[in-house]
Amino acid sequence: MRTLIGLGILVSAFGQQPPTGAAVPGPASTTICAILTEPTRYDQVLVKIRGEYVAGRETTVLQDASCKTVLRTGDHVWPPSISLTGETRLPPGYREDEVSLKAFFAAAAEANPVYRKPRIVVTMTGKIDARKNYTGVVTQNGYWVGNGFGHFNQFAVQLVMMSASDWEITPREESADKPKKP
């Protein structure tokens, strides 16, 4: 089994100084599950999290399928994923590390044709955006629409990406019920 390991370089994502001249604090290391359990606690906080990167046509997220209990709004359970955005709404003194993000996205794009939907695990650093209150309604068509982030506002939290590092790209294991290809 071939494994691609990218050693994303965390090139001074925190290199600039805030206008006051005080040192910029580093990100808080935490988990996706912790953030999704108490999203308002992490609102506007710089974090470093590790999870599975999943990109679709309209959604790009960092997820942790092992999260069993996350945020609920009434009967709705928000997905165990954090929406990713490249918006440049970062606090003063912080900047996006374009080198590490471009290297990561290039490695992910290169792996897609090789592995066909590879499993990509990455450590992302960035700022969390969360809502103070979460609400949602069920439409006449039976769809739940909330006030979250990402495509159709379906995610409770978003990460404004600053850097990517330590990614691992591997083929997905075939299901035990599927016959193996000769």
Buried (B, 14 or more C-beta within 10 A) or exposed (E): EEEBEBEBEBEEBBEEEEEEEEEBEEBBEBBBBBBBBEBBEBBEBBBBBBBBBBBEEEBBBBBBEEBEEBBEBEEBEBBBBBBBBEEEEBEEBBBBBEBBBEBBBEBBEBBEEEBEEBBBBBBBBBBBBBBEEBEBEEEEEEEBBBEBBBBEBBBBBBBBBBBBBBBBBBBEEEEEEEEEEE
